[in-house]
């Protein structure tokens, strides 16, 4: 029996004929081991079974020969014959080589999988750290925004207080002295309890009052003030928040109570809201005040 060619050896090891021919052709017929390496590397290629065009007169697994060489070879010496045991031994070596290549490939794929997992975990840790930094930046910006708003609120309150003080000083200068609070009318004695065991009901004290101010254009403003704030604070709030009137200028305002109808004077502006009976809530009306 003649010696097995490279193509026949590959077919004996279980490779399809088309793949074996393609592997030998693409490796330049450098031997079984080179062809096996190509087959193991390209086993999963989608086009591994597509036929490969080969030049005429080129026999895969053999060295190309000319017609003269073929004639001489036929007439010349023959190839050595392998026994059945030698053929089985050759096939066994080829199968061991295939198994070795397969193990090497599996080990390489396992190393690559471990490296991909390591990279995935590293990227996950970097992403988690970036997300944490982003959250910390957002919390820091929110805290700064709250501090800025608080500072603006305090500054606005300071401006209101300063405006009230300037208005008081201007009114005092205008009327020739500080305008004091009007004396409160004397209170009449209440009814005497019928018995010593009966006690008068306790009057509830309010710290704040809610004031609704109706503007001449039909809109309204609502704000909460402290019960001990002066009525001038309400007037200043209205002057700061009412809309611009046609013509550009802002007329001074006069505050009226809803019911019973009452016009508050300049002296009333110095009195606290609690003393004027506007606690816990009241509705005021803004009327245009003709300049004096």
C-alpha positions in Angstrom: 0.0 0.0 0.0 1.4 3.4 -1.0 2.2 6.1 1.6 -0.7 8.3 2.5 -0.6 11.8 1.1 -1.2 14.9 3.2 -4.8 15.2 1.8 -5.5 11.5 2.6 -4.1 11.9 6.1 -6.3 14.8 6.8 -9.3 12.9 5.5 -8.4 9.9 7.7 -8.4 12.1 10.7 -12.0 13.1 10.1 -11.7 16.5 8.3 -14.0 17.0 5.3 -12.3 16.7 2.0 -13.2 20.2 0.9 -11.8 21.7 4.0 -8.6 19.6 3.8 -8.0 20.6 0.2 -8.6 24.3 1.1 -6.2 24.2 4.1 -3.4 22.6 2.0 -3.8 25.1 -0.8 -3.9 28.1 1.5 -0.8 27.0 3.5 1.2 26.3 0.3 1.3 22.6 0.8 3.8 23.0 3.7 2.7 19.9 5.4 0.0 18.4 7.6 0.8 20.4 10.7 0.5 23.8 8.9 -2.8 22.6 7.3 -4.1 21.5 10.7 -3.2 24.8 12.3 -5.2 26.6 9.6 -8.2 24.2 10.1 -8.2 24.7 13.8 -8.0 28.6 13.5 -10.7 28.8 10.8 -13.0 26.1 12.1 -15.8 28.6 12.9 -15.4 30.7 9.8 -18.7 31.0 7.8 -17.0 30.4 4.5 -14.7 27.6 5.6 -16.6 25.0 3.4 -16.6 27.2 0.3 -14.6 25.7 -2.5 -11.3 27.2 -3.5 -10.3 27.6 -7.2 -7.0 25.9 -7.8 -4.7 26.2 -10.9 -4.8 23.3 -13.5 -2.3 20.6 -13.0 -1.9 21.3 -9.3 -2.7 18.3 -7.1 -3.4 19.2 -3.5 -1.2 17.3 -1.0 1.4 16.7 -3.7 4.1 18.7 -5.3 3.0 20.0 -8.8 4.6 17.9 -11.6 5.0 18.4 -15.3 3.9 15.8 -17.8 7.5 14.8 -18.4 8.0 14.3 -14.7 4.8 12.4 -14.4 5.9 10.0 -17.2 9.3 9.6 -15.7 7.8 9.0 -12.3 5.5 6.3 -13.6 8.3 4.6 -15.3 10.7 5.2 -12.4 11.0 4.0 -8.9 7.8 3.5 -6.9 6.9 4.9 -3.4 7.5 2.8 -0.3 4.6 0.7 0.9 3.2 1.1 4.5 1.9 -1.8 6.4 -1.5 -1.7 8.2 0.2 -1.2 11.5 2.4 1.7 10.2 -0.7 3.3 8.7 -2.6 3.0 12.0 0.4 4.4 13.9 0.6 7.4 11.4 -3.1 8.0 11.9 -2.7 7.8 15.7 0.1 10.4 15.6 -2.1 12.7 13.5 -5.0 12.3 15.9 -2.8 13.1 18.8 -1.5 16.2 17.0 -5.1 17.2 16.4 -6.0 16.8 20.1 -2.9 18.8 21.1 -3.9 21.6 18.7 -7.5 21.5 20.1 -6.2 21.7 23.7 -3.9 24.7 22.8 -6.9 26.4 21.2 -9.1 25.8 24.2 -6.4 27.1 26.5 -5.9 30.2 24.4 -9.7 30.8 24.3 -9.9 30.4 28.0 -7.1 33.0 28.6 -8.9 35.4 26.2 -12.2 34.9 28.0 -10.5 35.6 31.4 -8.9 38.7 30.0 -12.2 39.9 28.6 -13.9 39.3 32.0 -11.1 41.2 33.7 -11.5 44.1 31.3 -15.3 44.0 31.8 -15.0 44.2 35.6 -12.4 47.0 35.3 -14.8 49.0 33.0 -17.6 48.3 35.5 -15.6 49.7 38.4 -14.6 52.7 36.4 -18.2 53.3 35.4 -19.4 53.0 39.0 -16.7 55.4 40.2 -17.7 57.9 37.5 -21.3 57.6 38.4 -20.5 58.2 42.1 -18.4 61.3 41.2 -21.3 62.6 39.2 -23.8 62.1 42.1 -21.3 63.9 44.5 -21.0 66.8 42.0 -24.8 67.1 41.7 -25.2 67.1 45.5 -22.5 69.7 45.9 -24.2 71.9 43.2 -27.6 71.5 44.9 -26.1 72.5 48.3 -24.4 75.5 46.7 -27.7 76.5 45.1 -29.6 76.2 48.4 -26.9 78.4 50.1 -27.2 81.0 47.3 -31.0 81.1 47.5 -30.8 81.5 51.3 -28.4 84.3 51.0 -30.6 86.0 48.4 -33.6 85.6 50.7 -31.8 87.1 53.6 -30.6 90.0 51.5 -34.1 90.6 50.2 -35.4 90.7 53.8 -32.7 93.2 54.7 -33.6 95.4 51.8 -37.3 95.4 53.0 -36.3 96.3 56.5 -34.1 99.1 55.2 -36.9 100.4 53.0 -39.3 100.4 56.0 -36.8 102.4 58.0 -36.4 104.9 55.2 -40.1 105.3 54.8 -40.5 105.9 58.5 -37.7 108.5 58.4 -39.3 110.2 55.4 -42.7 110.3 57.0 -41.3 111.6 60.3 -39.5 114.4 58.4 -42.6 115.2 56.3 -44.9 115.4 59.4 -42.4 117.2 61.5 -41.6 114.5 63.9 -41.9 110.8 64.5 -45.5 109.5 64.2 -46.3 107.7 67.3 -48.9 105.0 67.7 -52.3 106.3 68.4 -53.5 105.5 71.9 -55.7 102.5 72.0 -59.3 103.2 73.2 -60.1 102.2 76.8 -61.5 98.8 77.2 -64.7 98.4 79.0 -64.8 96.0 81.9 -66.3 92.6 80.9 -69.2 90.9 82.6 -68.5 89.6 86.1 -68.5 85.8 86.3 -71.6 84.4 87.9 -69.6 82.2 90.2 -66.0 82.0 91.3 -65.7 78.6 89.7 -66.3 79.9 86.2 -63.2 81.3 84.4 -63.1 83.5 81.3 -62.1 81.7 78.0 -58.4 82.0 77.1 -57.8 84.1 74.0 -55.6 82.4 71.5 -52.5 84.2 70.5 -51.3 84.0 66.9 -47.7 84.5 65.8 -48.5 85.0 62.1 -51.3 86.3 59.9 -52.2 85.7 56.3 -53.0 88.9 54.3 -54.7 88.9 50.9 -54.4 92.2 49.1 -56.8 93.0 46.2 -55.3 95.3 43.5 -57.3 97.8 41.5 -56.8 95.7 38.3 -58.7 92.8 39.8 -55.6 90.7 40.7 -54.6 89.8 44.2 -51.5 89.2 46.3 -51.3 86.9 49.2 -48.5 86.8 51.8 -47.9 85.7 55.4 -46.5 88.3 57.9 -45.6 88.2 61.5 -48.4 89.3 63.9 -46.1 92.0 65.4 -45.0 93.4 62.0 -46.2 96.9 61.2 -48.8 97.6 58.5 -46.1 99.5 56.7 -44.5 96.1 55.8 -47.7 95.1 54.0 -47.8 98.4 52.1 -44.1 98.0 51.1 -44.8 94.4 50.0 -47.6 95.7 47.7 -45.4 98.5 46.3 -42.7 96.0 45.5 -44.9 93.3 43.9 -47.7 95.2 42.1 -47.4 95.4 38.3 -46.2 98.5 36.4 -48.9 100.9 35.6 -49.4 102.6 32.2 -47.5 105.8 31.9 -44.4 104.6 33.8 -44.9 106.1 37.3 -46.1 104.3 40.4 -48.7 106.2 42.5 -48.6 105.8 46.2 -51.1 103.3 47.5 -53.7 103.5 50.3 -54.9 100.4 52.1 -58.5 99.8 53.0 -60.1 97.1 55.1 -62.7 95.0 53.4 -65.4 94.8 56.1 -66.1 97.1 57.8 -64.7 99.5 55.2 -61.9 101.6 56.7 -59.1 103.6 55.3 -55.8 103.2 57.1 -53.9 106.4 57.9 -50.2 107.1 58.1 -50.4 106.7 61.9 -51.9 103.2 61.3 -48.8 102.3 59.3 -46.8 102.3 62.5 -49.1 100.0 64.3 -48.7 96.2 64.4 -51.1 93.9 62.5 -52.2 92.3 65.7 -53.3 95.6 67.2 -55.2 96.5 64.0 -57.3 93.4 64.2 -55.8 91.8 61.1 -54.8 88.5 62.8 -55.0 85.6 61.9 -56.2 86.6 58.4 -57.6 89.6 56.7 -58.5 90.9 53.2 -57.2 94.4 52.3 -58.0 96.6 49.3 -55.6 98.8 47.4 -57.1 102.1 46.3 -55.2 104.7 44.3 -54.1 107.5 46.5 -54.0 111.0 45.0 -50.7 112.7 45.6 -50.8 115.5 48.1 
